[in-house]
Amino acid sequence: MALSHFDAQGDAHMVDVSDKPVTSRIAVAESHIRMKRETFDIITEGRAKKGDVLGVARLAGIMAAKRTPDLIPLCHPLPITKVSIDLEPDATLPGIRITATVKTTGQTGVEMEALTAASVTALTIYDMSKAVDKSMEVGGLRVVLKDGGKSGRYEVS
């Protein structure tokens, strides 16, 4: 199987999707951010000096999904129809589990938008909390669901 973003000469190019049918598409990506227990408590109890860490991170993730083609050079600009960011505090990490869901009706998928949303959400939590915890760790970034289009459904089992 060849990489789709390179032509026969090995040069990078944007994939031509003009002949692909328009279908409903969805992608879900996840990530997490680990932190010290004290940082977790500050965030979940709403005591952060910068304000509502999770609310701001959610908005940043939504905005990031919409800006993905500006960040990833060969991504197509897409008419995104839905972006949702679910944030689940997990005391066992301790930290926040992030799930980003992106939908569109178009000729190509939204995996990159979901991945971008999940990563920027985590980075925003880091940015808003780094004054109290520079040791936070972002990890686990992956696509857990992709559906629609010629390649069909992919789901992490």
N, CA, C and O of each residue as an XYZ file, in Angstrom:
628
protein
N       0.839     -1.177      0.000
C       0.000      0.000      0.000
C       0.889      1.248      0.000
O       1.831      1.334      0.788
N       0.602      2.202     -0.866
C       1.407      3.417     -0.993
C       0.837      4.537     -0.131
O      -0.353      4.557      0.185
N       1.708      5.463      0.238
C       1.253      6.655      0.955
C       0.537      7.571     -0.032
O       1.053      7.845     -1.116
N      -0.640      8.037      0.339
C      -1.490      8.774     -0.607
C      -1.063     10.220     -0.835
O      -1.521     10.836     -1.798
N      -0.212     10.780      0.004
C       0.151     12.190     -0.133
C       1.434     12.405     -0.922
O       2.041     13.475     -0.854
N       1.857     11.359     -1.691
C       3.030     11.493     -2.542
C       2.676     11.028     -3.948
O       1.968     10.036     -4.121
N       3.174     11.753     -4.956
C       2.919     11.355     -6.337
C       3.959     10.319     -6.778
O       4.785      9.884     -5.977
N       3.913      9.931     -8.041
C       4.793      8.878     -8.558
C       6.269      9.262     -8.460
O       7.132      8.386     -8.400
N       6.565     10.555     -8.443
C       7.945     11.020     -8.338
C       8.391     11.190     -6.873
O       9.540     11.544     -6.606
N       7.479     10.937     -5.942
C       7.813     11.069     -4.530
C       7.609     12.463     -3.966
O       8.014     12.743     -2.837
N       6.984     13.339     -4.743
C       6.726     14.702     -4.281
C       5.409     14.758     -3.522
O       4.440     14.094     -3.890
N       5.383     15.554     -2.463
C       4.158     15.727     -1.683
C       3.101     16.450     -2.514
O       3.412     17.372     -3.268
N       1.843     16.017     -2.364
C       0.737     16.673     -3.046
C      -0.546     16.453     -2.252
O      -0.648     15.527     -1.447
N      -1.515     17.319     -2.496
C      -2.827     17.156     -1.874
C      -3.591     16.115     -2.681
O      -3.638     16.187     -3.909
N      -4.181     15.160     -2.002
C      -4.922     14.094     -2.657
C      -6.133     14.684     -3.370
O      -6.839     15.524     -2.813
N      -6.370     14.244     -4.598
C      -7.533     14.690     -5.375
C      -8.749     13.877     -4.946
O      -8.810     12.671     -5.184
N      -9.710     14.537     -4.317
C     -10.916     13.845     -3.856
C     -12.131     14.206     -4.704
O     -13.261     13.876     -4.343
N     -11.906     14.876     -5.819
C     -13.037     15.382     -6.614
C     -13.948     14.289     -7.155
O     -15.131     14.547     -7.379
N     -13.442     13.082     -7.374
C     -14.279     11.996     -7.884
C     -14.902     11.139     -6.785
O     -15.662     10.215     -7.076
N     -14.588     11.439     -5.530
C     -15.146     10.657     -4.425
C     -16.571     11.121     -4.135
O     -16.876     12.308     -4.256
N     -17.432     10.200     -3.759
C     -18.806     10.607     -3.427
C     -18.852     11.342     -2.081
O     -18.019     11.113     -1.205
N     -19.819     12.207     -1.942
C     -20.064     12.900     -0.684
C     -20.789     11.921      0.243
O     -21.853     11.404     -0.099
N     -20.208     11.673      1.409
C     -20.826     10.777      2.384
C     -20.727     11.396      3.771
O     -19.928     12.304      4.005
N     -21.536     10.900      4.673
C     -21.435     11.307      6.079
C     -20.192     10.658      6.666
O     -19.928      9.475      6.450
N     -19.440     11.445      7.405
C     -18.184     10.961      7.967
C     -18.070     11.391      9.421
O     -18.557     12.450      9.817
N     -17.424     10.555     10.194
C     -17.194     10.843     11.605
C     -15.821     10.315     11.990
O     -15.367      9.295     11.473
N     -15.173     11.014     12.896
C     -13.930     10.524     13.484
C     -13.930     10.891     14.960
O     -14.383     11.967     15.353
N     -13.415      9.979     15.761
C     -13.276     10.208     17.197
C     -11.822      9.942     17.549
O     -11.268      8.899     17.201
N     -11.211     10.892     18.240
C      -9.834     10.740     18.697
C      -9.793     10.937     20.200
O     -10.638     11.620     20.780
N      -8.800     10.329     20.814
C      -8.660     10.488     22.259
C      -7.230     10.864     22.607
O      -6.295     10.642     21.837
N      -7.095     11.435     23.783
C      -5.814     11.796     24.353
C      -6.015     11.880     25.856
O      -7.131     11.724     26.352
N      -4.939     12.125     26.571
C      -5.061     12.388     28.009
C      -3.902     13.271     28.449
O      -2.880     13.377     27.771
N      -4.088     13.895     29.590
C      -3.000     14.649     30.198
C      -2.902     14.233     31.661
O      -3.862     14.334     32.425
N      -1.706     13.759     32.028
C      -1.422     13.376     33.417
C      -0.837     14.575     34.138
O      -0.169     15.420     33.543
N      -1.103     14.627     35.435
C      -0.623     15.742     36.236
C      -0.483     15.324     37.685
O      -0.916     14.243     38.084
N       0.131     16.200     38.466
C       0.214     15.941     39.905
C      -1.189     15.982     40.489
O      -2.075     16.659     39.968
N      -1.375     15.255     41.567
C      -2.688     15.211     42.225
C      -3.156     16.612     42.632
O      -4.342     16.925     42.530
N      -2.236     17.441     43.087
C      -2.594     18.813     43.482
C      -3.135     19.609     42.296
O      -4.087     20.376     42.440
N      -2.532     19.426     41.140
C      -2.988     20.116     39.925
C      -4.373     19.615     39.535
O      -5.255     20.403     39.194
N      -4.553     18.315     39.585
C      -5.858     17.704     39.297
C      -6.930     18.310     40.202
O      -8.012     18.670     39.737
N      -6.626     18.418     41.489
C      -7.593     18.986     42.437
C      -7.904     20.440     42.120
O      -9.065     20.847     42.173
N      -6.888     21.226     41.792
C      -7.103     22.634     41.444
C      -8.043     22.749     40.251
O      -8.969     23.560     40.264
N      -7.808     21.937     39.213
C      -8.622     22.001     37.995
C     -10.049     21.532     38.273
O     -11.011     22.211     37.912
N     -10.184     20.384     38.906
C     -11.530     19.815     39.089
C     -12.351     20.565     40.132
O     -13.580     20.502     40.122
N     -11.682     21.263     41.021
C     -12.402     22.060     42.015
C     -12.617     23.499     41.561
O     -13.201     24.296     42.295
N     -12.149     23.844     40.350
C     -12.357     25.188     39.808
C     -11.550     26.272     40.491
O     -11.994     27.418     40.564
N     -10.364     25.933     40.995
C      -9.546     26.899     41.721
C      -8.383     27.471     40.908
O      -7.511     28.128     41.476
N      -8.350     27.239     39.607
C      -7.238     27.740     38.786
C      -7.320     29.254     38.651
O      -8.392     29.809     38.407
N      -6.170     29.919     38.814
C      -6.137     31.390     38.745
C      -6.502     31.921     37.358
O      -7.008     33.036     37.235
N      -6.250     31.134     36.324
C      -6.565     31.578     34.961
C      -8.036     31.374     34.614
O      -8.477     31.810     33.550
N      -8.798     30.729     35.475
C     -10.227     30.550     35.210
C     -10.599     29.097     34.959
O      -9.945     28.176     35.448
N     -11.656     28.915     34.194
C     -12.232     27.605     33.912
C     -11.347     26.846     32.918
O     -11.518     26.968     31.705
N     -10.407     26.066     33.442
C      -9.438     25.366     32.603
C     -10.133     24.461     31.595
O      -9.810     24.503     30.408
N     -11.068     23.656     32.039
C     -11.709     22.695     31.141
C     -12.610     23.379     30.116
O     -12.681     22.938     28.969
N     -13.291     24.439     30.509
C     -14.133     25.183     29.562
C     -13.309     25.831     28.462
O     -13.675     25.771     27.288
N     -12.196     26.452     28.840
C     -11.321     27.078     27.841
C     -10.704     26.012     26.949
O     -10.615     26.206     25.736
N     -10.272     24.882     27.526
C      -9.671     23.803     26.735
C     -10.670     23.232     25.732
O     -10.310     22.917     24.598
N     -11.926     23.102     26.156
C     -12.964     22.599     25.247
C     -13.112     23.540     24.041
O     -13.162     23.090     22.897
N     -13.180     24.832     24.308
C     -13.299     25.798     23.201
C     -12.073     25.765     22.291
O     -12.200     25.850     21.069
N     -10.893     25.643     22.884
C      -9.667     25.571     22.085
C      -9.684     24.350     21.167
O      -9.266     24.437     20.012
N     -10.162     23.221     21.672
C     -10.243     22.018     20.852
C     -11.205     22.173     19.689
O     -10.925     21.726     18.577
N     -12.335     22.804     19.948
C     -13.313     23.051     18.877
C     -12.708     23.969     17.819
O     -12.819     23.706     16.622
N     -12.075     25.037     18.264
C     -11.442     25.969     17.320
C     -10.336     25.272     16.524
O     -10.188     25.504     15.324
N      -9.565     24.423     17.192
C      -8.464     23.730     16.512
C      -8.970     22.828     15.395
O      -8.369     22.772     14.322
N     -10.073     22.120     15.639
C     -10.631     21.253     14.592
C     -10.946     22.067     13.342
O     -10.696     21.624     12.222
N     -11.494     23.252     13.545
C     -11.869     24.104     12.408
C     -10.659     24.701     11.692
O     -10.770     25.125     10.541
N      -9.502     24.738     12.364
C      -8.295     25.332     11.787
C      -7.282     24.292     11.306
O      -6.167     24.650     10.926
N      -7.649     23.031     11.317
C      -6.713     21.964     10.960
C      -6.028     22.186      9.617
O      -4.815     21.993      9.540
N      -6.731     22.582      8.548
C      -6.025     22.781      7.274
C      -4.970     23.888      7.322
O      -4.066     23.917      6.487
N      -5.081     24.800      8.296
C      -4.061     25.839      8.454
C      -2.805     25.298      9.132
O      -1.736     25.900      9.030
N      -2.929     24.176      9.817
C      -1.818     23.602     10.574
C      -1.164     22.410      9.881
O       0.054     22.245      9.944
N      -1.968     21.584      9.224
C      -1.478     20.378      8.548
C      -1.526     20.673      7.046
O      -2.612     20.773      6.473
N      -0.373     20.813      6.409
C      -0.311     21.373      5.055
C      -1.179     20.712      3.997
O      -1.697     21.412      3.127
N      -1.363     19.399      4.029
C      -2.073     18.738      2.938
C      -3.511     18.356      3.283
O      -4.149     17.615      2.536
N      -4.024     18.854      4.403
C      -5.428     18.610      4.765
C      -6.352     19.480      3.923
O      -6.056     20.640      3.639
N      -7.470     18.896      3.535
C      -8.480     19.646      2.800
C      -9.304     20.492      3.768
O      -9.628     20.033      4.863
N      -9.645     21.717      3.381
C     -10.616     22.466      4.184
C     -11.986     21.798      4.044
O     -12.445     21.539      2.931
N     -12.624     21.526      5.162
C     -13.877     20.771      5.142
C     -14.999     21.541      5.821
O     -14.761     22.321      6.743
N     -16.215     21.315      5.360
C     -17.374     21.908      6.054
C     -17.731     21.054      7.276
O     -18.557     20.146      7.189
N     -17.109     21.351      8.389
C     -17.348     20.573      9.602
C     -18.765     20.853     10.098
O     -19.173     22.008     10.224
N     -19.499     19.796     10.374
C     -20.880     19.950     10.825
C     -21.038     19.784     12.323
O     -22.054     20.189     12.889
N     -20.016     19.175     12.992
C     -20.080     19.024     14.439
C     -18.687     18.799     14.990
O     -17.882     18.070     14.410
N     -18.416     19.439     16.125
C     -17.221     19.144     16.915
C     -17.677     19.100     18.362
O     -18.318     20.031     18.848
N     -17.346     18.022     19.043
C     -17.600     17.970     20.482
C     -16.349     17.470     21.186
O     -15.628     16.606     20.686
N     -16.119     18.034     22.347
C     -14.970     17.667     23.171
C     -15.512     17.208     24.517
O     -16.152     17.979     25.231
N     -15.254     15.956     24.858
C     -15.651     15.426     26.164
C     -14.414     15.346     27.036
O     -13.383     14.809     26.629
N     -14.526     15.884     28.237
C     -13.421     15.907     29.186
C     -13.831     15.140     30.427
O     -14.811     15.482     31.089
N     -13.067     14.096     30.737
C     -13.395     13.252     31.875
C     -12.255     13.274     32.890
O     -11.193     12.699     32.648
N     -12.473     13.932     34.015
C     -11.462     13.865     35.066
C     -11.291     12.415     35.519
O     -12.272     11.707     35.747
N     -10.044     11.984     35.645
C      -9.744     10.614     36.040
C      -8.723     10.663     37.177
O      -7.538     10.911     36.955
N      -9.199     10.426     38.378
C      -8.334     10.496     39.561
C      -7.271      9.416     39.558
O      -6.267      9.544     40.259
N      -7.465      8.346     38.781
C      -6.460      7.281     38.758
C      -5.242      7.657     37.927
O      -4.181      7.063     38.116
N      -5.351      8.628     37.007
C      -4.164      9.044     36.237
C      -3.126      9.708     37.156
O      -1.995      9.223     37.116
N      -3.331     10.676     37.922
C      -4.470     11.603     37.859
C      -4.351     12.512     36.635
O      -3.251     12.830     36.180
N      -5.506     12.921     36.116
C      -5.512     13.793     34.955
C      -6.859     13.829     34.282
O      -7.883     13.474     34.865
N      -6.834     14.268     33.037
C      -8.052     14.456     32.260
C      -7.983     13.593     31.011
O      -6.998     13.637     30.274
N      -9.026     12.809     30.773
C      -9.164     12.036     29.529
C      -9.977     12.884     28.550
O     -11.000     13.464     28.912
N      -9.510     12.943     27.325
C     -10.088     13.823     26.308
C     -10.600     12.974     25.151
O      -9.889     12.101     24.653
N     -11.833     13.233     24.726
C     -12.394     12.589     23.544
C     -12.929     13.686     22.628
O     -13.767     14.492     23.031
N     -12.438     13.705     21.399
C     -12.873     14.685     20.402
C     -13.624     13.966     19.292
O     -13.124     13.002     18.714
N     -14.829     14.444     19.001
C     -15.660     13.878     17.941
C     -15.891     14.945     16.884
O     -16.290     16.066     17.199
N     -15.637     14.591     15.625
C     -15.816     15.531     14.520
C     -16.642     14.851     13.438
O     -16.416     13.689     13.100
N     -17.612     15.604     12.897
C     -18.459     15.095     11.814
C     -18.435     16.059     10.636
O     -18.225     17.263     10.786
N     -18.657     15.482      9.460
C     -18.820     16.266      8.238
C     -19.624     15.450      7.244
O     -19.810     14.245      7.415
N     -20.085     16.100      6.234
C     -20.619     15.439      5.056
C     -19.748     15.933      3.911
O     -19.835     17.092      3.505
N     -18.911     15.048      3.399
C     -17.958     15.495      2.399
C     -17.304     14.349      1.669
O     -17.773     13.211      1.704
N     -16.189     14.680      0.994
C     -15.496     13.724      0.145
C     -14.237     13.142      0.782
O     -13.558     12.314      0.176
N     -13.933     13.569      1.986
C     -12.788     13.023      2.703
C     -13.070     13.068      4.197
O     -13.951     13.794      4.656
N     -12.312     12.284      4.942
C     -12.592     12.102      6.361
C     -12.080     13.206      7.265
O     -11.386     14.122      6.826
N     -12.433     13.101      8.529
C     -12.110     14.131      9.516
C     -11.206     13.597     10.640
O     -11.239     14.105     11.761
N     -10.408     12.578     10.334
C      -9.506     12.046     11.348
C      -8.514     13.099     11.831
O      -8.271     13.216     13.033
N      -7.943     13.857     10.914
C      -6.951     14.863     11.301
C      -7.581     15.958     12.157
O      -6.945     16.481     13.072
N      -8.820     16.298     11.859
C      -9.509     17.306     12.665
C      -9.743     16.808     14.086
O      -9.585     17.564     15.045
N     -10.121     15.533     14.226
C     -10.337     14.965     15.559
C      -9.024     14.869     16.330
O      -8.984     15.184     17.519
N      -7.956     14.440     15.671
C      -6.646     14.367     16.320
C      -6.147     15.745     16.743
O      -5.607     15.911     17.837
N      -6.330     16.714     15.880
C      -5.910     18.081     16.200
C      -6.700     18.623     17.382
O      -6.133     19.246     18.279
N      -8.002     18.388     17.384
C      -8.839     18.853     18.492
C      -8.412     18.225     19.813
O      -8.309     18.923     20.821
N      -8.162     16.922     19.821
C      -7.770     16.240     21.053
C      -6.419     16.734     21.555
O      -6.225     16.909     22.758
N      -5.487     16.958     20.637
C      -4.157     17.395     21.068
C      -4.163     18.837     21.560
O      -3.535     19.143     22.573
N      -4.856     19.717     20.867
C      -4.895     21.123     21.294
C      -5.663     21.276     22.602
O      -5.331     22.142     23.412
N      -6.670     20.462     22.818
C      -7.367     20.472     24.100
C      -6.380     20.155     25.226
O      -6.345     20.857     26.237
N      -5.587     19.107     25.053
C      -4.596     18.740     26.068
C      -3.548     19.831     26.245
O      -3.167     20.150     27.371
N      -3.084     20.399     25.144
C      -2.079     21.460     25.224
C      -2.617     22.690     25.939
O      -1.873     23.376     26.640
N      -3.893     22.971     25.768
C      -4.499     24.119     26.444
C      -4.583     23.881     27.949
O      -4.347     24.792     28.743
N      -4.918     22.659     28.335
C      -4.911     22.333     29.766
C      -3.502     22.538     30.325
O      -3.332     23.098     31.408
N      -2.500     22.081     29.582
C      -1.115     22.289     30.009
C      -0.818     23.781     30.154
O      -0.295     24.217     31.180
N      -1.149     24.553     29.137
C      -0.854     25.986     29.145
C      -1.501     26.691     30.332
O      -0.878     27.536     30.974
N      -2.731     26.347     30.615
C      -3.445     27.024     31.694
C      -3.010     26.563     33.076
O      -3.328     27.212     34.072
N      -2.280     25.442     33.151
C      -1.918     24.866     34.447
C      -0.419     24.817     34.696
O       0.005     24.420     35.781
N       0.381     25.202     33.738
C       1.829     25.043     33.852
C       2.448     25.866     34.972
O       3.550     25.549     35.420
N       1.778     26.906     35.435
C       2.323     27.702     36.542
C       2.429     26.878     37.821
O       3.282     27.150     38.666
N       1.570     25.873     37.967
C       1.613     25.044     39.181
C       2.196     23.654     38.919
O       2.508     22.932     39.866
N       2.350     23.264     37.636
C       2.820     21.903     37.356
C       3.436     21.827     35.958
O       2.730     21.651     34.965
N       4.746     21.961     35.899
C       5.440     21.873     34.606
C       5.717     20.424     34.201
O       6.179     20.167     33.090
N       5.436     19.483     35.097
C       5.733     18.074     34.823
C       4.577     17.329     34.151
O       4.660     16.116     33.963
N       3.501     18.033     33.785
C       2.366     17.359     33.143
C       2.823     16.646     31.875
O       3.777     17.064     31.218
N       2.133     15.576     31.548
C       2.492     14.757     30.394
C       1.260     14.505     29.543
O       0.239     14.026     30.036
N       1.365     14.832     28.257
C       0.293     14.570     27.291
C       0.607     13.242     26.612
O       1.752     12.994     26.232
N      -0.418     12.376     26.455
C      -0.177     11.093     25.810
C      -1.442     10.459     25.273
O      -2.541     11.002     25.388
N      -1.248      9.290     24.682
C      -2.369      8.476     24.225
C      -3.130      9.004     23.030
O      -4.275      8.607     22.813
N      -2.535      9.884     22.248
C      -3.252     10.464     21.104
C      -3.440      9.407     20.020
O      -2.471      8.846     19.509
N      -4.711      9.143     19.676
C      -4.998      8.160     18.627
C      -6.431      8.305     18.144
O      -7.288      8.850     18.841
N      -6.674      7.809     16.940
C      -8.031      7.712     16.398
C      -8.638      6.431     16.953
O      -8.038      5.360     16.855
N      -9.825      6.540     17.534
C     -10.493      5.350     18.069
C     -11.705      4.947     17.233
O     -12.218      3.838     17.372
N     -12.163      5.855     16.359
C     -13.274      5.545     15.457
C     -13.167      6.421     14.228
O     -12.891      7.618     14.315
N     -13.389      5.804     13.085
C     -13.484      6.516     11.815
C     -14.544      5.788     11.011
O     -14.490      4.566     10.875
N     -15.498      6.518     10.483
C     -16.542      5.875      9.684
C     -16.929      6.779      8.528
O     -16.884      8.004      8.632
N     -17.309      6.153      7.428
C     -17.727      6.861      6.233
C     -16.660      6.776      5.154
O     -15.477      6.599      5.443
N     -17.091      6.904      3.919
C     -16.148      6.865      2.814
C     -15.836      5.449      2.349
O     -16.366      4.465      2.864
N     -14.954      5.386      1.353
C     -14.636      4.129      0.698
C     -14.001      3.091      1.630
O     -14.264      1.895      1.502
N     -13.180      3.543      2.552
C     -12.486      2.584      3.413
C     -13.373      2.074      4.552
O     -12.975      1.174      5.291
N     -14.562      2.640      4.695
C     -15.516      2.113      5.660
C     -15.189      2.457      7.100
O     -14.650      3.522      7.402
N     -15.530      1.526      7.980
C     -15.439      1.761      9.415
C     -14.141      1.200      9.986
O     -13.721      0.090      9.662
N     -13.531      1.995     10.837
C     -12.383      1.556     11.628
C     -12.718      1.894     13.071
O     -13.115      3.019     13.377
N     -12.560      0.923     13.953
C     -12.827      1.165     15.368
C     -11.836      0.375     16.199
O     -11.589     -0.804     15.942
N     -11.267      1.041     17.205
C     -10.363      0.372     18.115
C     -11.184     -0.617     18.923
O     -12.241     -0.274     19.453
N     -10.695     -1.835     19.013
C     -11.470     -2.834     19.759
C     -10.978     -2.963     21.181
O     -11.516     -3.758     21.951
